[in-house]
Amino acid sequence: MSQTSTPASAAYDFVIVGAGAYGCATAFHLALGGASVALVDAGSVADGASGGWGKRGVRANRRDLRELELMREAYDLWPTLADDLKEDCGYVRTGGVCLVEESPSGSASGLAAARLCADVQNDFGIPTEIWDERTVRERFPAVTKSVKAAIYAPLDGMSSHQATTTAYARAAERHGVVLVENSKVDSLVTDSAGRVSGVTVDQGEALVAARQAVVLTNNYGSLRLVQAANGFKVPIRPILPQAILVRSEHSPDIPYLTGHDSRALSVKVLDDDVVMLSGGWRGRWDDETSRGVAIDENVRANLDLLSSTFPDLGALSVLAADAGRIESASVDHIPFIDTVPGTSNLVIATGWTGHGWALVPAASRNIAQWLLTGGKPRALQPFAFARAMPPPSGRVGTA
C-alpha cells in the first residue's frame, strides 16, 4: 500500500476517516463515481477490526430484519467481488446453519422461533430452509444428538477480512483515492452553521479539506471526534471480540458456516482443517499494553461449547487466541449510518457490533450513492440516529 504525506490545505470532494473495510470500500465506490477522495488512517489499512487472521462470516441467517435488504444485495455482490477488485478475497459460499437445541431458552430460540425466522427470511429474498432432526442427521452427522433442528441458508458463506479490505484499498488507489496512513485525525473543522470543512492531522499541522462531506468509518474512534466537534454522543460502546484458532485431534466434518440458536458459538473451518471459533465472547482491555487481550476462562468456555456441539473432534489444541481488535457496538446492535445531528455534511457509519462484515459490499455502495446523489437509499433508512433519540419534547407520549 502506498503512503502519502498530506500537504496543508489539500482539498478533496470527500475525506474519509478510517481505512478499515467500510472506509476503503466507500472510497472505492466514490472514486468510481468520479469524486476525489482522501482516506486517512491513524495506522495502516486493516489495522483494526477489519484485519487479522482467519475469515468472517457472510451471513444472512438469523440477522436483524432491518439489515436483510442490504444482505440480499450483498448476496449478489460477494461472488463477483474478486473480479471487481482484481484480487482474491478468500470468498467461499459454504451455506450457513444455525443449530437448534432441544431445550430452548428465551423467546427468540427454539423450533417455533426458527420456523418463523425462516418464513420471514424467505419473504425478504433470503433462501432459507428448516431442517428437521432426520435432515440434520443426514446433512450434518458430526453434530451432537441434542440438536433437533436447524435453520439452513444455502447462500451464506465466509471471506477473508484482511484480503478483502486490502483489495478494496488497492482498487481505490488505482481509481485515484489518496491514501494517507499513519496520520491520526486530531479534530474536525466545523463552522457556526454546523458544516464540517475538513479534518486536522499530525497535531494540527495539516488540514485535509472536504468540499462536500467528511465521512467517519473509524469505528469507536468516531465517538471522540464527534463529541469534541459538537457535543453529540454517538450511542456506541467499545467491544473486544474474541476469536480462536483451533487444531482438533480428528479432522473436522463441519462443511457449513455454523452458528447456534441459543449458545455463543460460531464455527468456520479454514485451510488445513484449522477451526476458527468465535460467537460473541469478549476479551478485556489491558492498560499496560494498550490493547485487548483474550480472557482464559472465556477461551476455555468457548472451547467447551465447541467440544459439546461436535464431540467427535476429540482433543483440541489452541493455536492462537485474539481479542486485540476494538469493534464498536451500538445501543441496539445494528449500525448507525447517518448524518450526525447538528451537522449538515458529517456522515458516520459505525456500530457494526461484530456482525457488519457481510454487509460491506452492499452498504458501502449505498453509502457512496447517497453521498454522490444526495438521496438516501431505502436500504439505509433503518440506520438513522432518530431510532435512538427521544422525541423533541423528551416524552414518549402526549398528555
C-alpha positions as CSV (number, residue, x, y, z in Angstrom):
1,M,0.0,0.0,0.0
2,S,1.3,3.4,-0.8
3,Q,1.6,6.0,1.9
4,T,1.0,9.7,1.1
5,S,2.1,12.6,3.2
6,T,-0.7,15.2,3.4
7,P,0.1,18.8,2.3
8,A,-1.5,21.6,4.3
9,S,-4.9,22.7,2.9
10,A,-5.2,19.8,0.4
11,A,-8.8,19.6,-0.7
12,Y,-10.9,16.7,-1.9
13,D,-14.6,16.2,-2.5
14,F,-14.7,13.7,0.4
15,V,-12.5,13.0,3.3
16,I,-12.9,9.5,4.9
17,V,-11.5,8.8,8.3
18,G,-10.7,5.1,8.9
19,A,-9.1,2.7,6.4
20,G,-11.0,-0.4,7.5
21,A,-13.3,-2.3,5.2
22,Y,-16.0,0.4,5.2
23,G,-13.6,3.3,4.7
24,C,-11.8,1.5,1.8
25,A,-14.9,0.2,0.2
26,T,-16.8,3.5,0.4
27,A,-13.7,5.3,-1.0
28,F,-13.6,2.9,-3.9
29,H,-17.2,3.5,-4.8
30,L,-17.0,7.2,-4.5
31,A,-13.9,7.2,-6.8
32,L,-15.8,5.1,-9.3
33,G,-18.5,7.8,-9.3
34,G,-15.9,10.4,-10.2
35,A,-15.2,12.0,-6.8
36,S,-11.9,12.9,-5.4
37,V,-11.3,11.2,-2.1
38,A,-8.7,11.3,0.7
39,L,-8.7,8.2,3.0
40,V,-7.0,9.0,6.3
41,D,-6.0,6.5,9.0
42,A,-4.1,6.7,12.2
43,G,-2.4,3.4,11.4
44,S,-2.5,1.4,8.1
45,V,-5.1,-0.4,6.1
46,A,-6.9,-3.1,8.0
47,D,-5.1,-2.3,11.2
48,G,-8.2,-2.6,13.3
49,A,-11.4,-4.7,13.3
50,S,-11.2,-5.3,9.5
51,G,-7.9,-7.1,9.7
52,G,-6.2,-10.1,11.2
53,W,-6.1,-13.9,10.5
54,G,-9.0,-16.2,9.6
55,K,-12.3,-15.4,7.9
56,R,-15.5,-13.6,8.7
57,G,-19.0,-14.9,8.1
58,V,-21.0,-13.7,5.1
59,R,-24.2,-14.4,6.9
60,A,-27.9,-13.5,6.4
61,N,-29.2,-16.4,8.7
62,R,-30.7,-15.0,11.9
63,R,-29.7,-11.5,11.0
64,D,-31.7,-8.4,12.3
65,L,-34.6,-7.8,9.9
66,R,-33.6,-4.2,9.3
67,E,-30.4,-5.5,7.7
68,L,-31.9,-8.0,5.3
69,E,-32.4,-5.7,2.4
70,L,-28.7,-4.9,2.4
71,M,-27.9,-8.5,2.9
72,R,-30.0,-9.6,-0.1
73,E,-28.0,-7.1,-2.2
74,A,-24.7,-8.3,-0.7
75,Y,-25.5,-11.9,-1.6
76,D,-25.4,-10.8,-5.3
77,L,-22.2,-8.9,-4.9
78,W,-19.9,-11.2,-3.0
79,P,-19.5,-13.9,-5.7
80,T,-18.0,-11.4,-8.2
81,L,-16.2,-9.1,-5.8
82,A,-12.7,-10.6,-6.5
83,D,-13.3,-9.9,-10.2
84,D,-14.5,-6.3,-9.5
85,L,-11.4,-5.6,-7.3
86,K,-8.9,-7.6,-9.3
87,E,-7.8,-9.5,-6.2
88,D,-8.8,-12.7,-4.4
89,C,-10.9,-12.0,-1.4
90,G,-10.9,-15.5,0.0
91,Y,-14.7,-15.8,-0.5
92,V,-16.4,-19.1,-0.5
93,R,-20.2,-19.9,-0.4
94,T,-20.5,-22.8,2.1
95,G,-24.1,-22.4,3.2
96,G,-24.9,-21.4,6.8
97,V,-26.5,-23.5,9.5
98,C,-28.0,-22.2,12.8
99,L,-28.4,-25.2,15.1
100,V,-31.5,-25.5,17.3
101,E,-31.2,-27.4,20.6
102,E,-34.0,-29.5,22.2
103,S,-34.2,-27.2,25.2
104,P,-34.5,-23.5,24.1
105,S,-34.0,-20.6,26.3
106,G,-35.8,-17.3,25.9
107,S,-38.5,-16.3,23.4
108,A,-36.1,-15.9,20.4
109,S,-34.9,-19.5,20.3
110,G,-36.4,-23.0,19.8
111,L,-38.1,-24.6,16.8
112,A,-41.2,-22.4,16.7
113,A,-39.0,-19.3,16.6
114,A,-36.8,-20.9,13.9
115,R,-39.7,-21.7,11.7
116,L,-40.9,-18.1,11.9
117,C,-37.4,-16.8,11.2
118,A,-37.2,-19.0,8.1
119,D,-40.6,-17.7,6.8
120,V,-39.6,-14.1,7.2
121,Q,-36.2,-14.5,5.7
122,N,-37.7,-16.2,2.7
123,D,-40.1,-13.3,2.4
124,F,-37.1,-10.9,2.2
125,G,-35.5,-13.0,-0.6
126,I,-33.1,-14.9,1.7
127,P,-33.5,-18.5,0.7
128,T,-34.0,-20.5,3.9
129,E,-34.9,-24.0,4.9
130,I,-35.8,-25.7,8.2
131,W,-34.1,-29.0,8.7
132,D,-35.9,-31.4,11.0
133,E,-34.0,-33.9,13.2
134,R,-33.7,-36.5,10.4
135,T,-32.4,-34.0,8.0
136,V,-29.9,-32.7,10.5
137,R,-28.6,-36.3,11.0
138,E,-28.3,-36.8,7.2
139,R,-26.8,-33.4,6.3
140,F,-24.7,-32.8,9.4
141,P,-23.9,-36.1,11.1
142,A,-21.0,-34.7,13.1
143,V,-23.2,-32.5,15.3
144,T,-24.3,-33.6,18.8
145,K,-27.5,-35.6,19.1
146,S,-29.1,-32.9,21.3
147,V,-29.6,-30.7,18.2
148,K,-33.1,-31.4,17.0
149,A,-33.4,-28.9,14.1
150,A,-31.5,-26.3,12.1
151,I,-32.1,-23.2,10.0
152,Y,-30.2,-23.5,6.8
153,A,-29.4,-20.6,4.5
154,P,-27.6,-22.0,1.4
155,L,-26.2,-18.6,0.2
156,D,-24.3,-17.9,3.4
157,G,-20.5,-18.3,3.4
158,M,-17.3,-16.6,4.5
159,S,-14.4,-14.5,3.3
160,S,-11.0,-13.2,4.4
161,H,-11.5,-9.8,6.0
162,Q,-7.8,-9.0,5.7
163,A,-7.6,-9.8,2.0
164,T,-10.9,-8.1,1.1
165,T,-10.1,-4.9,2.9
166,T,-6.7,-4.8,1.3
167,A,-8.2,-5.5,-2.1
168,Y,-10.7,-2.6,-1.7
169,A,-7.8,-0.3,-0.7
170,R,-5.7,-1.1,-3.7
171,A,-8.6,-0.8,-6.0
172,A,-9.5,2.6,-4.5
173,E,-5.9,3.8,-5.1
174,R,-6.0,2.6,-8.7
175,H,-9.1,4.8,-9.2
176,G,-7.4,7.9,-7.7
177,V,-8.1,7.7,-4.0
178,V,-5.3,9.3,-1.9
179,L,-4.5,7.0,1.0
180,V,-2.9,8.8,4.0
181,E,-1.6,6.3,6.5
182,N,-0.1,6.8,10.0
183,S,-1.8,10.1,10.3
184,K,-4.1,10.4,13.3
185,V,-7.0,12.8,12.9
186,D,-6.9,15.2,15.8
187,S,-10.1,17.1,15.2
188,L,-12.9,18.0,12.8
189,V,-13.0,21.5,11.5
190,T,-16.5,23.0,11.8
191,D,-18.2,26.3,11.2
192,S,-21.0,28.0,13.1
193,A,-23.6,26.6,10.6
194,G,-22.6,23.0,11.5
195,R,-20.7,22.4,8.3
196,V,-17.6,20.3,8.6
197,S,-14.9,21.7,6.2
198,G,-12.2,19.1,6.9
199,V,-10.0,17.3,9.4
200,T,-6.7,18.2,11.1
201,V,-4.0,15.6,11.3
202,D,-0.5,15.4,12.8
203,Q,-1.2,17.5,15.9
204,G,-3.0,20.1,13.7
205,E,-0.1,20.7,11.4
206,A,-2.1,19.8,8.3
207,L,-5.6,20.3,7.1
208,V,-7.4,17.9,4.8
209,A,-10.3,19.8,3.4
210,A,-13.6,18.4,2.2
211,R,-15.6,20.2,-0.4
212,Q,-18.7,18.0,0.1
213,A,-18.6,15.8,3.2
214,V,-16.4,14.2,5.9
215,V,-17.2,10.5,6.4
216,L,-16.3,8.8,9.7
217,T,-15.8,5.0,9.4
218,N,-13.2,4.7,12.1
219,N,-15.4,2.6,14.4
220,Y,-15.3,3.5,18.1
221,G,-12.8,6.3,17.3
222,S,-15.7,8.3,15.7
223,L,-17.2,8.9,19.1
224,R,-14.3,11.1,20.3
225,L,-14.2,13.2,17.1
226,V,-18.0,13.8,17.0
227,Q,-18.3,14.6,20.7
228,A,-15.4,17.1,20.6
229,A,-16.8,18.8,17.5
230,N,-20.4,19.4,18.5
231,G,-21.1,17.6,21.8
232,F,-23.2,14.8,20.3
233,K,-22.5,11.5,21.9
234,V,-22.8,8.6,19.4
235,P,-24.6,5.8,21.2
236,I,-21.9,3.2,20.8
237,R,-19.5,1.4,23.1
238,P,-16.2,-0.5,22.6
239,I,-16.1,-4.3,22.5
240,L,-13.2,-6.7,22.1
241,P,-14.5,-9.7,20.1
242,Q,-12.6,-13.0,20.9
243,A,-11.5,-15.3,18.1
244,I,-9.6,-18.6,18.5
245,L,-7.8,-20.8,16.0
246,V,-8.0,-24.5,17.0
247,R,-6.5,-27.7,15.8
248,S,-8.7,-30.8,16.5
249,E,-7.5,-34.3,17.1
250,H,-9.8,-35.6,14.4
251,S,-10.5,-33.9,11.1
252,P,-13.5,-31.5,11.4
253,D,-16.6,-32.6,9.5
254,I,-18.1,-29.1,9.6
255,P,-18.8,-28.0,6.0
256,Y,-21.0,-25.1,6.8
257,L,-20.7,-21.7,8.4
258,T,-22.2,-22.8,11.7
259,G,-23.9,-20.8,14.4
260,H,-26.2,-21.7,17.3
261,D,-29.7,-20.7,18.2
262,S,-29.1,-20.4,21.9
263,R,-25.4,-20.7,22.5
264,A,-22.5,-18.2,22.0
265,L,-20.9,-20.3,19.2
266,S,-19.7,-19.6,15.7
267,V,-17.6,-22.1,13.8
268,K,-15.7,-21.9,10.5
269,V,-13.3,-24.4,9.0
270,L,-10.3,-22.8,7.3
271,D,-7.5,-24.2,5.2
272,D,-5.6,-27.2,6.6
273,D,-8.6,-28.2,8.7
274,V,-8.0,-25.3,11.2
275,V,-11.1,-24.4,13.1
276,M,-11.9,-20.7,13.7
277,L,-14.0,-20.3,16.8
278,S,-16.0,-17.2,17.9
279,G,-19.6,-16.4,18.7
280,G,-19.8,-13.4,20.9
281,W,-17.2,-14.0,23.6
282,R,-15.2,-10.9,24.6
283,G,-11.7,-10.1,25.8
284,R,-10.6,-7.4,28.2
285,W,-8.6,-4.2,27.8
286,D,-5.1,-4.2,29.2
287,D,-3.9,-0.7,30.3
288,E,-0.3,-1.7,30.3
289,T,-0.2,-2.8,26.7
290,S,-3.0,-0.5,25.5
291,R,-4.7,-3.3,23.6
292,G,-7.3,-6.0,24.1
293,V,-6.3,-9.5,25.4
294,A,-8.1,-12.8,25.5
295,I,-9.6,-14.0,28.8
296,D,-8.5,-17.5,29.6
297,E,-11.9,-18.6,31.1
298,N,-13.7,-17.2,28.0
299,V,-11.4,-19.2,25.8
300,R,-12.0,-22.4,27.8
301,A,-15.8,-21.8,27.8
302,N,-15.8,-21.3,24.0
303,L,-13.7,-24.5,23.5
304,D,-16.2,-26.4,25.8
305,L,-19.1,-25.3,23.6
306,L,-17.2,-26.5,20.5
307,S,-16.5,-29.9,22.1
308,S,-20.1,-30.4,23.3
309,T,-21.5,-29.4,19.9
310,F,-19.0,-31.5,17.9
311,P,-17.9,-34.3,20.3
312,D,-16.1,-36.3,17.5
313,L,-13.5,-33.6,17.2
314,G,-11.5,-35.1,20.1
315,A,-8.8,-33.2,21.9
316,L,-8.5,-29.5,21.0
317,S,-5.3,-27.5,20.8
318,V,-5.4,-23.7,20.7
319,L,-3.1,-22.3,18.0
320,A,-4.0,-18.6,18.7
321,A,-6.5,-16.6,20.7
322,D,-7.0,-12.9,19.9
323,A,-9.2,-10.1,21.3
324,G,-7.0,-7.2,20.3
325,R,-9.1,-5.5,17.7
326,I,-11.5,-3.0,19.0
327,E,-15.0,-3.0,17.5
328,S,-17.9,-0.7,18.2
329,A,-21.3,-2.0,19.4
330,S,-24.4,0.2,19.0
331,V,-27.1,0.5,21.6
332,D,-29.5,-1.8,19.7
333,H,-26.9,-3.9,17.9
334,I,-27.3,-2.6,14.4
335,P,-25.2,0.1,12.8
336,F,-25.7,3.9,12.6
337,I,-25.4,5.2,9.0
338,D,-26.5,8.8,9.1
339,T,-25.6,12.4,9.1
340,V,-24.5,13.4,12.6
341,P,-27.2,15.6,14.3
342,G,-26.3,19.2,14.4
343,T,-24.2,19.0,11.3
344,S,-25.0,19.3,7.6
345,N,-22.3,17.2,6.0
346,L,-20.7,14.9,8.6
347,V,-21.6,11.4,7.8
348,I,-20.9,8.4,10.0
349,A,-21.0,4.6,9.6
350,T,-20.3,2.8,12.9
351,G,-21.7,0.5,15.5
352,W,-21.4,-2.7,13.5
353,T,-21.4,-4.8,16.7
354,G,-19.3,-7.6,15.3
355,H,-21.6,-8.7,12.5
356,G,-21.3,-6.0,9.9
357,W,-18.8,-7.8,7.7
358,A,-21.3,-9.5,5.4
359,L,-22.9,-6.1,4.5
360,V,-19.7,-4.4,3.3
361,P,-20.1,-4.6,-0.5
362,A,-23.8,-3.5,-0.4
363,A,-23.6,-1.0,2.5
364,S,-20.6,0.8,1.1
365,R,-22.1,1.0,-2.4
366,N,-25.3,2.5,-0.9
367,I,-23.4,5.0,1.2
368,A,-21.4,6.2,-1.8
369,Q,-24.7,6.5,-3.8
370,W,-26.2,8.6,-1.0
371,L,-23.1,10.9,-0.9
372,L,-22.9,11.3,-4.6
373,T,-26.6,12.0,-5.3
374,G,-27.9,13.4,-2.0
375,G,-30.7,10.8,-2.0
376,K,-30.5,8.3,0.9
377,P,-31.3,4.8,-0.4
378,R,-34.2,3.0,1.2
379,A,-31.8,0.2,2.4
380,L,-30.0,2.7,4.6
381,Q,-33.1,4.3,6.2
382,P,-33.3,1.9,9.2
383,F,-29.9,3.0,10.4
384,A,-30.7,6.6,11.3
385,F,-29.9,8.2,14.7
386,A,-33.6,9.0,15.2
387,R,-34.3,5.5,16.3
388,A,-32.1,6.0,19.4
389,M,-33.3,9.5,20.2
390,P,-36.3,10.7,22.2
391,P,-38.9,12.9,20.5
392,P,-38.2,16.6,20.7
393,S,-40.5,17.1,23.8
394,G,-38.4,14.4,25.6
395,R,-41.6,12.5,26.3
396,V,-42.7,9.2,24.7
397,G,-46.4,10.1,24.5
398,T,-48.6,13.1,24.9
399,A,-51.0,14.0,27.7
